[in-house]
Amino acid sequence: MTSPLAVAYYRVSTKRQGRSGLGLEAQREAVERFAKDQGYTLISEFTEVETGKGSDAMETRPQLAAAVRDAKLRNCPVLVAKLDRLSRDVHFVSGLMRTRVPFIVTELGPDADPFMLHIYAALAEKEAKVISERTKNALAAAKARGTKLGNPNGAAHLKGLGNENAVDALKAGAQERAEGLSGIIASIRVEGITSANGIANALNTRHIATPRGGQWTARSVLNVLNRLSA
């Protein structure tokens, strides 16, 4: 029996990540593992290198458009490692569903239909807006109290010392770790757990450690959500 065909789509968020392969290897590994487990034959792959924010339009995603065309031509699905590699914008995801090309998000499994993808995208978009607004309000309140914002030993300090490469690596690594958790956090929210404290407890119950190998707290969850909404 001939195995079904599939097209692979990958997206990295910056040119630096595209050149270094940061994040790309993990996506490719996830897609290839899923294809093998489900019996798909990958016939082509498309890799997008661009900034995720403000790029939710097909005209700014030529590789995604090419993947859709190829999948239509071969009458097969497009495999994506994570939903955020497509978009966290529900309208953009809805537009992709209207192309009539099946999209399979490997971290969500083979049974995640278009309706489920809409739900996950809507939750991610709503959470991003809420977190962004809360962060802005908290920073404004802190500034009004005269609090000096920023970490004196953080990225700005390192950059001032001329360590721009180290700063970029720190930011890229933190962003990749946050994106790696996006699907898990989305699945927790679908269960009705939406508070930062609740998400932290759910992650700890699932024995998922923080990037530093510790226990999750509401603050560490908010740090991840802030990165995902940036």
C-alpha positions as CSV (number, residue, x, y, z in Angstrom):
1,M,0.0,0.0,0.0
2,T,1.3,3.4,-0.9
3,S,1.9,5.7,2.0
4,P,0.1,9.1,2.1
5,L,2.1,12.2,1.0
6,A,2.7,15.4,3.1
7,V,4.4,18.8,2.7
8,A,6.5,20.1,5.6
9,Y,6.5,23.8,6.6
10,Y,8.9,25.4,9.1
11,R,9.3,29.0,10.3
12,V,12.0,30.7,12.2
13,S,11.4,34.1,13.7
14,T,14.6,36.0,12.8
15,K,17.3,35.9,10.1
16,R,19.8,35.1,12.9
17,Q,17.8,32.0,13.8
18,G,17.5,31.1,10.1
19,R,21.3,31.3,9.6
20,S,22.1,29.4,12.8
21,G,19.3,26.8,12.5
22,L,18.1,27.8,16.0
23,G,14.6,26.3,16.4
24,L,14.6,24.8,12.9
25,E,16.2,21.5,13.9
26,A,13.6,20.9,16.6
27,Q,10.8,21.7,14.2
28,R,12.2,19.4,11.6
29,E,12.7,16.6,14.1
30,A,9.1,16.9,15.3
31,V,7.6,16.8,11.8
32,E,9.8,14.0,10.6
33,R,9.0,11.9,13.8
34,F,5.3,12.5,13.3
35,A,5.5,11.6,9.6
36,K,7.2,8.4,10.4
37,D,4.8,7.5,13.2
38,Q,1.7,8.2,11.1
39,G,3.1,6.7,7.9
40,Y,3.5,9.9,5.8
41,T,6.1,10.4,3.1
42,L,7.4,13.9,3.1
43,I,7.7,15.1,-0.5
44,S,8.8,18.7,0.0
45,E,9.7,21.2,2.7
46,F,9.4,25.0,2.9
47,T,11.3,27.1,5.4
48,E,10.2,30.7,6.2
49,V,12.7,33.2,7.7
50,E,11.0,36.3,9.0
51,T,9.8,38.1,12.1
52,G,6.7,36.6,13.6
53,K,5.0,39.8,14.8
54,G,3.2,41.8,12.1
55,S,3.8,39.1,9.5
56,D,0.4,37.4,9.5
57,A,-0.4,37.9,5.8
58,M,0.2,35.5,3.0
59,E,2.0,38.1,0.9
60,T,4.7,38.3,3.6
61,R,4.9,34.5,3.9
62,P,6.0,33.4,0.4
63,Q,7.2,30.0,1.6
64,L,3.8,29.3,3.3
65,A,2.0,30.3,0.1
66,A,4.3,27.9,-1.8
67,A,3.6,25.1,0.6
68,V,-0.1,25.6,0.2
69,R,0.2,25.5,-3.6
70,D,2.3,22.3,-3.5
71,A,-0.1,20.6,-1.1
72,K,-3.1,21.6,-3.3
73,L,-1.3,20.2,-6.4
74,R,-0.5,16.9,-4.7
75,N,-3.8,16.8,-2.7
76,C,-2.0,16.3,0.6
77,P,-1.7,18.0,4.0
78,V,0.8,20.4,5.3
79,L,2.6,19.3,8.5
80,V,3.7,22.0,11.0
81,A,5.5,21.3,14.3
82,K,3.6,23.9,16.4
83,L,0.6,26.1,15.9
84,D,2.6,29.3,16.5
85,R,4.8,28.4,13.5
86,L,1.6,29.2,11.4
87,S,0.3,32.0,13.5
88,R,-1.2,33.1,16.8
89,D,-3.8,35.2,14.9
90,V,-7.1,33.5,14.7
91,H,-8.2,35.3,11.5
92,F,-5.0,34.3,9.8
93,V,-5.5,30.7,10.8
94,S,-9.1,30.9,9.6
95,G,-7.9,32.1,6.3
96,L,-5.6,29.1,6.0
97,M,-8.5,26.8,6.7
98,R,-10.4,28.4,3.8
99,T,-7.7,27.3,1.4
100,R,-9.1,23.7,1.8
101,V,-5.6,22.4,2.4
102,P,-5.5,20.3,5.6
103,F,-3.0,21.5,8.1
104,I,-1.8,19.1,10.7
105,V,0.0,20.5,13.8
106,T,2.1,17.6,15.0
107,E,2.2,18.7,18.7
108,L,-1.6,18.6,18.8
109,G,-1.8,15.1,17.2
110,P,-3.5,13.7,14.1
111,D,-7.0,14.2,15.5
112,A,-6.8,18.0,15.9
113,D,-9.4,19.1,13.3
114,P,-9.8,22.7,11.9
115,F,-12.3,23.5,14.7
116,M,-9.8,22.6,17.4
117,L,-7.1,24.7,15.6
118,H,-9.5,27.7,15.6
119,I,-10.0,27.2,19.4
120,Y,-6.2,27.0,20.1
121,A,-5.5,30.0,17.9
122,A,-8.3,32.1,19.5
123,L,-7.0,31.2,23.0
124,A,-3.5,32.1,22.1
125,E,-4.5,35.4,20.6
126,K,-6.7,36.4,23.5
127,E,-4.1,35.5,26.1
128,A,-1.5,37.5,24.2
129,K,-3.7,40.6,24.2
130,V,-4.6,40.3,27.9
131,I,-0.9,39.7,28.9
132,S,0.3,42.6,26.8
133,E,-2.3,45.0,28.3
134,R,-1.5,43.8,31.9
135,T,2.2,44.2,31.3
136,K,1.8,47.8,30.0
137,N,-0.5,48.8,32.9
138,A,1.9,47.2,35.5
139,L,4.9,49.0,33.9
140,A,3.1,52.3,33.9
141,A,2.1,51.9,37.5
142,A,5.6,51.1,38.5
143,K,7.0,54.0,36.6
144,A,4.5,56.3,38.3
145,R,5.7,55.1,41.7
146,G,9.2,56.1,40.7
147,T,10.5,52.5,40.3
148,K,13.5,52.2,38.1
149,L,12.6,49.7,35.4
150,G,14.9,47.2,33.8
151,N,17.5,44.7,35.1
152,P,20.8,46.5,35.8
153,N,22.6,43.2,35.0
154,G,20.4,42.2,32.1
155,A,20.5,42.5,28.3
156,A,20.9,46.3,28.3
157,H,23.8,46.1,30.6
158,L,25.5,43.4,28.6
159,K,24.9,45.4,25.4
160,G,26.5,48.4,27.0
161,L,29.6,46.3,27.5
162,G,29.7,45.4,23.9
163,N,28.4,41.8,24.3
164,E,25.7,42.1,21.6
165,N,26.1,38.5,20.4
166,A,25.6,37.2,23.9
167,V,22.5,39.4,24.3
168,D,21.1,38.1,21.0
169,A,21.8,34.5,22.0
170,L,20.1,35.0,25.4
171,K,17.0,36.4,23.8
172,A,16.8,33.8,21.0
173,G,17.2,31.0,23.5
174,A,14.5,32.3,25.8
175,Q,12.2,32.9,22.9
176,E,12.7,29.4,21.6
177,R,12.0,27.9,25.0
178,A,8.8,29.9,25.3
179,E,7.6,28.9,21.9
180,G,8.3,25.3,22.8
181,L,5.8,25.6,25.7
182,S,3.1,27.3,23.7
183,G,1.2,24.2,22.7
184,I,1.3,22.7,26.2
185,I,0.0,25.9,27.7
186,A,-2.7,26.1,25.1
187,S,-3.9,22.6,25.9
188,I,-4.0,23.5,29.6
189,R,-6.1,26.6,28.8
190,V,-8.5,24.4,26.8
191,E,-9.1,22.5,30.0
192,G,-10.4,25.7,31.6
193,I,-7.2,26.6,33.5
194,T,-6.4,30.2,32.5
195,S,-4.8,31.8,35.5
196,A,-1.0,32.0,35.7
197,N,-1.0,30.2,39.1
198,G,-3.3,27.5,37.7
199,I,-1.1,27.0,34.6
200,A,2.0,26.8,36.9
201,N,0.3,24.1,39.0
202,A,-0.7,22.2,35.9
203,L,2.8,22.2,34.5
204,N,4.2,21.0,37.8
205,T,1.6,18.2,37.9
206,R,2.7,17.1,34.5
207,H,6.3,17.0,35.7
208,I,7.4,19.7,33.1
209,A,10.3,21.6,34.6
210,T,11.2,25.2,34.0
211,P,14.1,26.0,31.6
212,R,16.3,26.0,34.7
213,G,15.0,22.7,35.9
214,G,12.9,24.1,38.7
215,Q,9.2,24.3,39.7
216,W,6.8,26.7,37.9
217,T,5.4,29.7,39.7
218,A,2.9,32.3,38.5
219,R,5.7,34.7,37.8
220,S,7.7,32.2,35.6
221,V,4.5,31.4,33.7
222,L,3.9,35.1,33.1
223,N,7.4,35.5,31.8
224,V,6.8,32.9,29.2
225,L,3.4,34.4,28.3
226,N,5.0,37.8,27.9
227,R,7.5,36.4,25.5
228,L,4.8,34.7,23.5
229,S,2.8,37.9,23.2
230,A,5.8,40.0,22.2
